[in-house]
Amino acid sequence: MAPIDAFAPAKINLTLHVTGRRQDGYHLLDSLVAFADVGDRVRVEPALELSLEVGGPRALGVPTGPDNLVLKAAALFGVDEGARITLEKHLPAAAGIGGGSADAAATLRALSKLWGRTIPSDCARLGADIPVCLPSRTARMQGIGETVTPLPLPPLDAVLVNPGVSVPTGPVFAALEGQFGAPMQGVLPQFDGAGALLDWLGDQRNDLETPARQIAPAIGDTLAALAATRHCALARMSGSGATCFGLFPSPASARAAAQQLSQAHPGWWVQATRIGGD
């Protein structure tokens, strides 16, 4: 059987409202999630045993043992079949753009085809982002991540920026200290174009941005640098950080901003991209 390739796109939280916490400690979210056209790649091919090889420009420091979510995803199938899995890393780790979850979701999709098996129903136990990353389509994510409602949006031109710091999710949520906000409105509007969507997004928020900036002040520098670029309509953090995104009116303006940021901050990870529009 020929190798099977799966794309693991970056997950962008255009909004992230933290609305409460359950008794078991899990936080309740209301988030508008879209996916970029940049990401990691997963390849699976038949083999006698299960193995994982990690390569690509962002492979340094990525575990290749059982702690990697890719192998945890494979283990969920509960089969004795083998597969050679190759993970090509392009996204920074612990960056608020769902890299590990996207990799796991891509692995589940690819192995389902390779082995002819249904994706395990309990895959959400791998992480709260798995249900939304499985289809990798724009959606409203609610609850602890288990409620995913597809919601097509106009495409947005964006620049993703990570200042090179890893931000652990747990301490960011802990730093909220019970300061929860209101969810988004019950029924989201239908947007007739990117301009209307940008206007609406400006009134939304990421509730994790303030605590994340306290833990990693470089996030504030990143947001300021994005906001200072020409034509940037909105600068916001994704997930629990440290990756931030700027939204722009055209691909050309996004590329120009990305070039400016890369020249000014050569140590940062900077990518012009298009998100949503599926």
C-alpha positions in Angstrom: 0.0 0.0 0.0 1.3 3.5 -0.9 2.2 5.9 1.9 -0.7 8.2 3.1 0.0 11.8 3.8 -2.0 14.1 6.1 -1.7 17.8 6.6 -1.8 19.1 10.2 -2.7 22.8 9.9 -2.1 25.5 12.6 -5.2 26.1 14.7 -5.9 29.7 15.3 -8.2 30.8 18.1 -9.7 34.0 16.6 -11.6 34.3 19.9 -11.2 32.5 23.2 -13.7 33.3 25.9 -13.1 31.3 29.2 -16.5 31.2 30.8 -16.1 29.0 33.8 -14.6 25.9 35.3 -16.2 22.5 36.1 -15.8 20.8 39.4 -13.3 18.4 37.9 -11.0 21.4 37.1 -11.6 21.6 33.3 -12.2 25.1 32.0 -15.3 25.9 29.9 -14.5 27.7 26.6 -16.3 29.5 23.9 -13.9 29.9 20.9 -14.1 30.7 17.2 -11.4 28.5 15.7 -10.0 28.6 12.2 -7.1 26.8 10.5 -4.2 28.2 8.5 -2.6 27.0 5.3 0.7 26.4 7.1 1.3 23.4 9.4 3.0 20.1 10.0 2.8 17.0 7.8 2.3 13.4 8.8 3.1 10.4 6.6 2.2 6.8 7.5 3.2 3.7 5.6 2.9 0.0 6.2 5.5 -1.6 8.5 5.9 -4.6 10.8 6.2 -2.4 13.9 5.0 1.0 15.0 7.7 3.7 14.8 8.0 7.5 14.7 10.6 9.6 13.0 10.5 13.4 13.5 12.1 15.8 11.0 11.6 19.2 9.5 12.8 22.7 10.5 11.1 22.6 13.9 12.1 19.1 14.9 14.6 20.1 17.6 13.4 19.1 21.0 10.3 17.2 19.8 10.0 13.9 21.6 10.1 10.7 19.5 9.0 8.4 22.3 5.7 7.5 23.9 5.2 11.0 25.2 4.6 12.3 21.6 0.8 12.7 20.9 1.3 11.1 17.5 2.2 7.7 19.2 -0.5 8.2 21.8 -3.0 8.7 18.9 -1.8 5.5 17.2 -2.2 3.6 20.5 -5.8 4.5 20.7 -6.7 2.2 17.9 -5.7 -0.7 20.2 -4.3 -2.9 17.3 -1.2 -4.9 16.9 -0.6 -3.6 13.3 2.6 -1.7 12.6 3.2 1.6 10.8 6.1 3.8 10.0 5.1 7.3 11.0 7.0 10.4 9.8 6.3 13.7 11.4 7.6 16.8 9.5 7.6 19.7 12.0 7.1 23.2 10.8 5.1 24.7 13.7 6.7 25.8 17.0 5.8 23.6 20.0 3.8 24.8 23.1 2.8 27.8 21.0 -1.0 28.1 21.3 -1.7 26.9 17.7 -2.5 23.3 18.4 0.7 21.8 16.9 0.6 18.6 18.9 -3.1 18.2 18.7 -3.1 18.9 15.0 -0.3 16.2 14.6 -2.3 13.7 16.6 -5.5 14.4 14.6 -3.7 14.1 11.3 -2.2 10.7 12.5 -5.7 9.5 13.4 -7.0 10.4 9.9 -4.0 8.8 8.2 -3.9 5.6 10.2 -7.7 5.2 9.8 -7.1 5.0 6.1 -4.0 2.8 6.3 -5.5 0.3 8.7 -9.1 0.5 7.4 -10.4 1.3 10.9 -12.8 3.8 12.4 -11.2 6.7 14.3 -11.6 5.8 18.0 -14.6 7.6 19.6 -12.6 8.4 22.8 -9.8 10.4 20.9 -10.8 13.6 22.8 -8.9 12.2 25.8 -5.7 13.1 24.0 -6.6 16.8 24.5 -9.3 19.4 24.3 -8.3 20.5 20.8 -8.5 17.1 19.2 -12.3 17.2 18.3 -11.9 20.5 16.4 -8.6 19.5 14.8 -9.9 16.2 13.4 -12.0 17.9 10.7 -9.6 21.0 10.7 -12.5 23.2 9.5 -13.6 26.6 10.9 -15.9 26.0 13.8 -17.2 27.3 17.1 -15.7 25.2 20.0 -17.6 25.1 23.3 -17.6 23.2 26.6 -14.2 21.8 27.3 -13.7 21.4 23.5 -16.1 18.5 22.9 -18.8 20.6 21.3 -17.8 21.6 17.8 -20.2 23.4 15.5 -19.0 24.0 11.9 -19.2 27.7 11.0 -17.7 28.7 7.6 -16.2 32.1 7.6 -14.7 34.4 4.9 -11.0 33.8 4.4 -8.7 36.1 6.3 -5.1 37.1 5.4 -2.9 36.9 8.5 0.6 36.9 9.9 1.5 34.4 12.6 4.3 35.3 14.9 6.0 33.4 17.8 8.7 35.2 19.7 10.5 31.9 20.5 9.2 31.3 24.0 7.2 28.2 25.1 4.2 28.9 27.3 2.8 26.0 29.3 -1.0 25.9 29.2 -1.6 24.9 32.8 0.0 28.0 34.5 -1.8 30.3 32.1 -5.2 28.9 33.1 -4.2 28.9 36.7 -3.3 32.6 36.5 -6.9 33.5 35.5 -7.7 33.0 39.2 -11.4 32.5 38.6 -11.8 35.7 36.5 -14.2 34.3 33.9 -15.9 36.2 31.2 -19.1 36.0 29.2 -19.5 33.7 26.2 -19.9 34.9 22.7 -23.5 35.7 21.7 -25.8 32.7 21.3 -26.1 32.8 17.5 -23.1 34.3 15.7 -23.8 36.6 12.8 -23.4 35.6 9.2 -20.5 37.6 7.7 -20.8 38.8 4.1 -17.1 39.5 3.8 -13.8 39.7 5.6 -14.5 43.4 6.5 -17.6 42.5 8.5 -15.8 39.6 10.2 -12.9 41.9 11.2 -15.2 44.5 12.7 -17.0 41.8 14.7 -13.7 40.2 15.9 -12.5 43.5 17.2 -15.3 43.3 19.9 -14.3 39.8 21.0 -11.3 38.7 23.1 -8.9 36.1 24.3 -9.3 35.8 28.0 -5.9 34.0 28.3 -4.0 36.9 26.8 -3.5 38.9 30.1 -2.3 36.0 32.2 -0.1 34.7 29.4 1.6 38.1 29.1 2.3 38.1 32.8 4.1 34.7 32.4 5.8 35.6 29.1 6.2 39.4 28.6 7.5 38.7 25.1 3.9 38.2 24.1 3.3 41.9 24.7 6.3 42.8 22.6 5.0 40.6 19.8 1.5 42.1 19.9 2.9 45.6 19.8 5.2 44.7 16.9 2.3 43.2 14.9 -0.1 46.2 15.7 2.6 48.6 14.5 2.8 47.1 11.0 1.0 48.9 8.2 -2.6 47.8 7.6 -2.8 45.5 10.6 -6.5 45.5 11.5 -6.3 43.3 14.6 -3.5 41.8 16.7 -4.4 39.1 19.1 -2.8 36.0 20.9 -3.9 32.5 19.9 -4.8 29.9 22.4 -2.6 30.1 25.6 0.3 31.7 23.6 2.9 32.6 22.8 1.9 32.7 19.1 0.1 35.9 18.1 -1.7 36.7 14.8 -2.3 39.9 12.9 -5.1 40.2 10.4 -4.7 42.2 7.2 -6.9 43.3 4.3 -5.0 41.5 1.6 -2.3 38.8 0.9 0.1 41.5 -0.2 -0.2 43.5 3.0 0.2 40.4 5.1 3.4 39.4 3.1 4.8 42.9 3.5 4.2 42.8 7.3 5.8 39.4 7.6 8.9 40.6 5.7 9.1 43.6 8.0 8.8 41.6 11.1 11.3 38.9 10.0 13.9 41.6 9.2 13.4 43.4 12.5 13.2 40.2 14.6 15.3 37.5 12.9 14.9 35.1 15.9 11.1 35.1 15.7 9.0 32.6 13.8 7.0 34.6 11.3 4.6 33.2 8.7 2.2 35.0 6.3 -0.8 32.8 5.8 -4.5 32.6 4.9 -6.9 31.3 7.6 -10.5 30.1 7.3 -12.4 30.2 4.1 -13.2 26.5 4.0 
